[in-house]
Amino acid sequence: MTDVPRSVTEAEKQVQILRRLLDAGLVLNSNFALEPLLMYIMDAASEITNAEAASILLIDKRTNELYFVASNTPNEGRLSHIPIPLDDSIAGTIVLENRSIIIQDARNDIRINRTVDRQIEFETRSLMGVPMRIKNDVIGVLEAVNRIGPPWTDEDRNHLSILASQAAVAIQNAQQAEDLRKAYEELNKLDKLKNDFIAVASHELRTPLSIIIGYASFLQEEAQGEASEHAAAVLSSAQHLGDIIEDMTNLRYLQLGASGLEREPVSLVSILQAVQHQTEGMASAKNQQFEVVYPRLSDMVNVDAVKMQMAFTNVINNAVKFTPPGGKIRVYTEQHSGEIWIRVKDSGIGIPPDQLEEIFKNFYQVADHMTRKYNGMGLGLSIARAVLEAHHGRMWAESDGPNKGSLLTLSLPLIGQTGMLNASRAQP
């Protein structure tokens, strides 16, 4: 009869261990921070095997040696400086032969690395080690050290092997997450370097370019004949270079988020007036008909006025660029259920149906960059869409096809407008 309580106790103990393994699996699958993950594995291994301490050793693929990544032994910080060779070590044997090892009495076992014990002022009296596997590859060893109580059993070996399998996957996931975080940090550094370079380069280029434009304009007005033609060519090229510099400066707006905006209630009329002032000169130079139909003064939008003005300017400049001399460009607005649509219609080269979405991609133009006759980096529309989306707006294109013009729509929420409004209304 005395065996019955003992059996019950053993059964309860096994249930506790299995519950601990289950809890460990849940924790290991949800934790991607490497350091706390390793310490959790150490504590779980010690508790499950009833050991004084535990350690994890992983293979260094560069040196083909094992190294300690975690331990809850005394002075564990010294372990990271001690390499363990694959040959002539217990951990190495576990890796090379892909099998577990139990040493019930390690005090006189010559395989025990006493250098490690001396370094951390610790005595290894017993040891159980199991391989840590990722599929068929052994990546390291999980060790339990100094059994408390009776000798280890095959059940202890099985329990530690289960934990080792869970730990191997969790460690690999945590390492990959750490590598990904470092890669993102490096990308952010490179992105900042790029933005800083563009800002400095564009600033340094603007001053000499403004001088060139000034002298070229003066020469074009004062000179006659061939000299005037040469000055006009210089001025045209300088203005083109200025457009490229402006595109470079605006590159940072491609990933613009809501946090990068300085919003305030603004009348849409004031934005369109400023945009018309900036763009009508280029349309006039191409002898184009350029018309802006303004909305009501009461049509207010909550936007970053400077960035929104830049977006509208990009869209209208795009229309002017791709509309031939003598063509027509019309800017007007419509109200749609709490939104205002700013529509830019041109009589230009049009857009093939399969490229209505492609034109908003970075550096994209309808014509191939080796053969196209229209200058530019292909950033204007992508920057405009990024600005609209940062304001919770939308932007899309419509066209009946090549040489049939295009219609670009920029949609923004109106302040204080609700309900369905006349979709066709355009206010003069």
MONOR-V683509 format. One line per field, one symbol per residue. burial: I if it has 24 or more other C-alpha atoms within 12 Angstrom, else O. Layout:
burial->???
This chain:
burial->OOOOOOOOOOOOOOOOIIOIIOOIIOIIIOIIIIOOIIIIIIIIIIIIIIIIIIIIIIIOOOOOIIIIIIIIIOOIOIIOOOIIIIOOIIIIIIIIOIIIIIIIOIOOOOOIIOOIOOOOOIIIIIIIIIIIIOOOOIIIIIIIIIIOOOOIOOOIIIIIIIIIIIIIIIIIOIOOOOOOOOOOOOOOOOOOOOOOOIOOOIOOIIOOIOOIIOOIIOOIOOOOOOOOOOIIOIIIOIIOIIIIIIIIIIIIIIOIOOOOIOOOOIIIIIIIIOIIOOIIOIIOOOOIIIIIIIIOOOIIIIIIIOIIIIIIIIIIIIIIIIIIOOIIIIIIIIIIOIIIIIIIIIIIIIIOOOOIOOIIOIIIIIIOOOOOOOIIIIIIIIIIIIIIIIIOIIIIIIIOOOOOIIIIIIIIIIOOOOOOOOOOOIOO
